[in-house]
Amino acid sequence: MSNPEPDELFRTRLLRVVTDTDRVMVRVARGPQLDTIGRKYDRFRTGVPLKGMERTTLSEKS
């Protein structure tokens, strides 16, 4: 498995594909919240989804 991207690199990659509605969230999200938004757009820090992360939502992280 490859090393996960840092928040800033992952955020930059996500900003290319997210909708305007999610763009605001991507700019302020960090860590697991950023991962959750990425999964919505089939983008993963490691390039592939990690086992056990498929049920996590933003509301569960709050």
Order of alpha helices (4+ residues) and beta strands (2+ residues): alpha-alpha-alpha-alpha
